[in-house]
Amino acid sequence: MTGMRIEEHFPLENYNTFRLPVKTRWFIEYDNEEELLRILHDEYFMECAYMHIGGGSNLLFLNDYNGIILHSAIKGVGMVEETGAAVTLRIGAAEIWDEIVVLALSRGWYGIENLSGIPGECGAAAIQNIGAYGVEIKDVVEAVEAYDRNSCEKHIFSNKDCLYSYRHSRFKDESTGPYIVTHIRIRLSKTPSPALGYGNLEERVSACGIEITPSVVRETILTMRREKLPDPAQYGNAGSFFMNPVITMRHFEALKAAYPGIPSFPAGDNGVKVPAGWLIEQCGFKGKSQGEAGVYHKQALALINLGNASGQDIALLAEDIRSAVAGRFHITLMPEVKYIG
Ligand SMILES: Cc1cc2nc3c(=O)[nH]c(=O)nc-3n(C[C@H](O)[C@H](O)[C@H](O)COP(=O)(O)OP(=O)(O)OC[C@H]3O[C@@H](n4cnc5c(N)ncnc54)[C@H](O)[C@@H]3O)c2cc1C
C-alpha cells in the first residue's frame, strides 16, 4: 500500500476537537477511491479493528485506539448540473464543510447559510445530518456516494435512501450497513430564500439594519454561535454533547405542571422535543467542573476539556449528568458524541 499516508503510533490531538492526547496504532489516509479499495482489500487491514473518522469534531476517545484509524483526503468540488434555478455539486468527503458554505455564498448558491460555522468535513456532515437554526443538511442532500466496507461495492444513495432523521442517517446505523462515504451531492438554489423561523434569528438578522441576504444570515449566525458555543481552540469540546430528547406529550404535560417554564418544540406525532441544555442547567451543572472536565458556562449542552482532561474524565461527567437528569425528569439523555474505546 504505497502512495497513501500510513503512520504508526500516530497522535490524534489534531483529529479530535476535545484535544485529547490519544494515539492510534495506525493512521491511514487515502487520496482517492482506488486507494480506498486497496486498503479495504488488504489482508492485514481486514484482520484489524478500524474506524473511519472525519475532522473528529463529534468524537470522544476514551483510550488510545488499538487499531486503524482511516481518514479520507478526497477533495474537490464539481458541478454535476446547473439550471437557471439551481446547481448540484459533487463534493469530496474531506472538504471542510464551512468552506463549502463560504464558496456557495460567494457564487450565489443558497440553502446552507444556516449551517454556517459547523466544524467538520463534508462526508461526516451528510452522515450526521448536521443541523442548526432550523435547517438540516438533509434539506439539500441529493445523493451520497459510499462503499460497503464488507463487499467493497459502491452505492449511490438517494436522499430518501439515506433514511434521514434528527442527527441520524443510515450511515450511523450498523444494521443498515457499514459504509465509507467518499462524496456527497447537494442541490443549492440560485434564489435566496432565508429561513429565519428558528428562535430569535429573524429578530437578530433584522437588527443588523441592512438588507437581509444569505451572507447577512451567515454573519449573524456566526455571531450567535460565538456567543454560546465554546471555541475548540480555547476549550476542547465537541459541540452539543447530548441530543435533545423527544418525549411523549403525556410525559411533557406532567413535567410542565411541575416546571411551568420548561421550553419545548413540536416533534411529530404526539412527541415533544425538550432542550437537553435546559434539563442539564436545571440540575445545576452549568459552569461546573469535575477536575479537568467541565460544563461550559454559557451553554450547558457543551462539555469542555479545561486543559488536561482525559476521555474518561469527560465520560464520567457525562454519566453524572445523565443520572441527574434521569433522576429528576425521568428522561434518558443520549449522547450525540460518538464514544470510541
Ligand atoms: C464547536 C462545535 C460546534 C458544533 N455545532 C454543531 C451544530 O450546530 N450542528 C451539528 O449538527 N453538529 C455540530 N457539531 C458536531 C460536528 O461538527 C458534526 O457532527 C460534524 O458533522 C462532524 O464532522 P467531522 O468531520 O468532525 O466527523 P467526525 O467527528 O470525525 O465523525 C463523525 C462520524 O462520522 C463518521 N465518519 C466520518 N467521516 C466518514 C466517512 N468518510 N465515511 C464513513 N464514516 C465517516 C465517523 O465514524 C463518526 O461516526 C459541532 C461540533 C463542535 C466541536
The ligand as a Gaussian input file, in Angstrom:
#p B3LYP/6-31G(d) Opt

LIG

0 1
 C      -17.860000      23.734000      18.439000
 C      -18.738000      22.694000      17.753000
 C      -19.985000      23.061000      17.294000
 C      -20.813000      22.126000      16.650000
 N      -22.042000      22.533000      16.199000
 C      -22.846000      21.650000      15.557000
 C      -24.125000      22.074000      15.053000
 O      -24.521000      23.227000      15.150000
 N      -24.886000      21.131000      14.431000
 C      -24.477000      19.842000      14.257000
 O      -25.227000      19.041000      13.669000
 N      -23.271000      19.425000      14.726000
 C      -22.466000      20.292000      15.370000
 N      -21.239000      19.877000      15.853000
 C      -20.837000      18.469000      15.709000
 C      -19.936000      18.187000      14.489000
 O      -19.446000      19.386000      13.948000
 C      -20.669000      17.421000      13.403000
 O      -21.166000      16.192000      13.904000
 C      -19.777000      17.128000      12.188000
 O      -20.540000      16.718000      11.089000
 C      -18.673000      16.111000      12.472000
 O      -17.789000      16.136000      11.377000
 P      -16.344000      15.508000      11.460000
 O      -15.748000      15.575000      10.092000
 O      -15.577000      16.143000      12.529000
 O      -16.690000      13.980000      11.781000
 P      -16.133000      13.022000      12.939000
 O      -16.494000      13.589000      14.268000
 O      -14.724000      12.676000      12.705000
 O      -17.023000      11.718000      12.662000
 C      -18.414000      11.745000      12.851000
 C      -18.989000      10.384000      12.456000
 O      -18.887000      10.200000      11.052000
 C      -18.119000       9.006000      10.752000
 N      -17.362000       9.337000       9.537000
 C      -16.660000      10.484000       9.297000
 N      -16.241000      10.523000       8.028000
 C      -16.658000       9.368000       7.441000
 C      -16.559000       8.811000       6.122000
 N      -15.961000       9.465000       5.127000
 N      -17.130000       7.600000       5.889000
 C      -17.753000       6.936000       6.891000
 N      -17.905000       7.394000       8.148000
 C      -17.350000       8.604000       8.414000
 C      -17.305000       8.733000      11.993000
 O      -17.015000       7.363000      12.111000
 C      -18.254000       9.209000      13.089000
 O      -19.215000       8.215000      13.353000
 C      -20.383000      20.793000      16.484000
 C      -19.095000      20.429000      16.946000
 C      -18.289000      21.361000      17.566000
 C      -16.916000      20.963000      18.023000

